[in-house]
Amino acid sequence: MNHRLHNIAAVFFCLILLAGCASDESKLASFMDEAQGFYDTAEYEKAVIQIKNVLQIKPAHEPALSLLVETYLKQGNGQDAFKTLLRLEQINPENIDYKMQLASFFLLGKKKAEAQKRVAQILEKEPDNIKALYLKTGVMTLDREDINLVADEYKKILTLDPQQARAHQALARIFAVQNKLDQTEAHLIKAVEIEPEKIAHASALHRFYMSR
């Protein structure tokens, strides 16, 4: 009799636990739906509140933390976005996107070693990642490396994707410093051809012709 009562109690306890888990999952889904809705309608303060409701139930909820980063960025709150990205990197250290965003933050803060470490980790896995290659050029510039080595990285980007107007502009600036005017002109023209709607490209080409 006691054995039967024990089994019944164990089953009842398991049912309570399952009901609690189901309830938490339902709450998580509801809070996330509301947070996404507020984010989509630019009601960022409300989105943050709903995301934090999710994190009270599940502190390591990756989608909630990821949305929190985007929400903080929309609010112009870079400091909290950065802190949240560090949490995400701890939760999922293999995620390339988190490393990319953190590298950008560290680069902006002129934290060369931290930026370089993450860029190296990305390129080890994805050597042809164009965004990471751009970040690498930023680290190299911060480190005052040989300008020709920086140019080589931009050339690699253009080998991977010749339609990278940003790389053409960067090479034009490097060649202008080296007084290689024909190459400067060629890359400025290419940038305008790729993105004719960008006034900055046309302005750079105009300034080049005026200087000559």
N, C-alpha and C positions, 0 to 999 in steps of 0.2 A: 504493500500500500504506500509506504513511504517512498519507495523507488518510483512508483507511478506519479506521485505528487511532485517529486523532484524533476521528473521529465517534463511534466506539464508546466512547472514553474520556469524551466529552462526555455521551453518553446515560447511561452508567454513573454519572457524577457527578450528573446530574439526578435519577436514581432514588434515589441516596443522600440527596439533599436532600429529595425528596418523602417518603421513608421517615422522615427526621428530623422533618419537619413533622407528618406523620401521628402520629408517636409523641408529639410535644409536645401536639398537640390531644387525643389520648387521655388523656394525663396531666392536662391542664387539666380535661377533663370529669370525670375520676375524682376529682380533688381538690375540684372544685366540688360534686359530688354528696355527698362525704363532709362537706364544710364545711356544706352546707345541712342534712344529716342531724343533725350535731352541734348546729347552731343550733336546729333544730326540737325537739330533746330537751333544750334549755337547757344543753348542755355547751359553754359559750362559749369556754373556754380551748382546747379541742380544735379548735373551729371556727376560731379565730384562727390556729392552727398550719397548718391545711389551706389557709386563704386565703393565708397568706404563702407557702406552697408554690406556689400559683398565680402569685403576684406575682414569685416568683423566675424563673419561666419567661417571664411576660409582665407587666412592671411597670405597664402602662397598661390592665390588664384591668378594664374598667368594672364588669361585674357583681360581680367579686370585691371591688373597692373599695367598691361600694355595700353589699354584704353585710357588709363589715368595719365600715362606719359603724354599721349596725344592731346588730352584735355588740358593738361598743364601748359603744353606748348602753345595751344590756341589762346590761353590766358596770358601768355607771355611770362609764365612762371618757370624760367629755365632751371632755377635752383632745385625746386621740388621734382621737376622732370628728370633731372640728373640723378637725384637721390633714388628715385623710383627705378631708373634704368640700372643702377648698381644692384638693387634688390633683384631685378629680373635676371641680371647676369649671374647672380648667385644661384637662383632657382634653375636657370637653364644656361649653363656656361658654354654650350655648343651653338647657341643661337647667333647666327651671323649678323642679323639686323640689330640686335642689342649692342654687339661689339662695334658695329659701324656707327651707331648713334653716339656711343660713349667715346669713340675715337674722335668724332667731330667735336664733342664737348671739350675733351682734353686738348685738342688742337687749338680751339678758340681760347682756352685758358693758358695756352703756351706750356702745357704739361707734356713736353716732348716724349719722355720715356713711356708714359702711360698710353699716349696715342700710338706711338710706334709699336708697342707690344701688341696692341689689339689689331692694328693693321697687318702686322706680321702673321698673326694667328689666322686672320681672314685669308690672306694671300697664300698661306700654306695649304689651305683647303681649296681655295678658288683662285688660282694664280691669274686668271683672266677677268677677275671682278673689276669692272671699270670704275665703279664708285670707290673701291678700296685703292685703286691706282691713283685716283685723284687725291685721296687722303695721303697717300705716300708722298706725292709731290709736295703737299703742304708740310709734311714732317721734314722732308729734305730741305725745303726752303727755310723752315724754322731753324734747321741745323746748319744753315749756310753752306750746304754742299755745293760742289762744282756745278755751275749752271748747265754745263753740257750733260751731266748725269741727269739733271732734272728734265732737260730737253728730251733725253732718251726715253724717259717714262711717258712723256706726252706723245712721242712718236709711237710707242707701244700701244697707247690708247687708240691712236688713229689707225694702227694696223688692225686692231680688233674691230673698230667702228670708225670708218672714214668720215662719218657724218657728225662727229663730235665737234660742234662749233666752239665750245669752250676750250678744247685742246688746241684748235687752230689759233684762237686768240692768244692763248698762253705762249705758243711757239712764236707768234708774231712779236710779242713783247720781248722774248728772249733774243730773237734775231735782230730786233731793233737795237737792243743794248750792244750786240756784237757788230752792229753796223752792216749787217747782211740785208741790204735793202730789198733786193729782188725776192728773197725768201719771205721777208716781212710782208711785202705787198701780196704775194701769192696766198699766204695764209689769211690775211685780212679779207681778201676777195672771197676766198672759200667760205669764211665764216658768214659773210653777207649772203652768199648763194644758198647756204644751208638754212639760215634763219633770217630771211629778208625783212621779217616783221620787227626784228630787234633793232631799235634805234641805236643802241650802244655799239653794235657792229658797224653800222653805217658811219657813225660819228668817229669811230677809231680810224676807219679808212679815210674819211675826210681829213682828219688831223694829219694823217700820214702824208697825203698829197699836199696839204698846205705847208708842211714842213719841208717839202722838196721844192 
